[in-house]
Amino acid sequence: MILVRQEIGDVLRDYRLQKGRTLRQVASKASVALGYLSEVERGQKEASSEILAAVADALDTPISQIMREVGDRLAVIEGIEPMRAIPDTVPDEFVNDFVATR
């Protein structure tokens, strides 16, 4: 059985470690009890959206990025190809085709 809280906890821990922050630093900045954040990271507690937003803010990471990573990990577990990021530029061949039709 897939536990979403486990994936959320893993992603939060991964981001925290990538940022080089301690559990204590993130908990303090997010105004979350150290023990509670530890349980969230270990997948033992479900975090509310308010807690997730506070932790994301403490990690200087958009919550959408955290949730996208969670979704990608769940997709892999389910055997589904994770969605790729939408490019922020339009490929030249599409631009050329569009301009040619105008």
N, C-alpha and C positions, 0 to 999 in steps of 0.2 A: 504494500500500500504506500502510495506517495503521500508524504506529509509536507504540505506547503510551508508550515512553520519551520521545518528542518532546513529547507532550501533558503528561506528568508534569513535564518540565522547564519547559515554558511556564507551567504553573500555579504551580509553585514560584517561578519568576521573578516572575510577576504578583503573588503574595502578598507576596514580599519587597519589591517596589517599592511596593506599596500601604502596607506597614508603614513605608516610608522607611528601610529597612535596607540596608547595603552587603553585598556578597557576603562580604567579609572578616568582618563582624560575625556574620553567620549561620553561616559556616563555623566560626568560633571558638567560638561558643556551642554548636554541634552537635558539636564535636570532629571535624570533617571537614576534610580537606585542601582548601585554597582552590581549587587546580587541579581537584581531583576534583569539587567542587560546581559549579564552572564548567562542566565537561563534562556533568554531569547536567542542568544548566539548559539547555544547548544541545542536549540529546537525543543526546549522543555516548556516554554511559555509562548502563548500567542500574544503578539504585540498589537496594540490598537493602531489605527491609522495615525493618531496623534503622536504616539510614541515613535512610530516609524518615521514620521516627518521630522520629529525632533532629532532623532539619531542621524537621519540623512543630512540635516542641516549641520549637525556637529561634525559630520564627515566631509562637509563642503561638497556634497554630491547630490545632484537632483534625485528626488525620490523616483522619478520616471526611469532614470538610468538603473537604479537598484531593482525596480520591479521588472524592467526589461531583462535584466540578467537572470532574475528568478524565473521569468517566463521561458527564457532560452534553456535554462537548466532543466526545467520541468519537461519541455519539449523533447530534449535529448533522452530523458528517462522514459518518456512515453513512446520513444522511437519515431518522433516526428522531427522533420527538418526545422530547426529554429529559423524564425524570420530574420532576414538580413536587414540591416539599416537601410533606410531609403536614402539614396545619394542626394546631396544638397546641390548638385549641379546636373544639368541636362546634357546628355551625351551629344557631341557635335552632329552626329548623323540625324538626330531628331530635330535639332535646331535648323539644320540645312533643309530638311524635308518641310518643316513648318514655314520657313522663309520662302521656299520655292512655291508653296501653294498660295501665297499671298499676292 
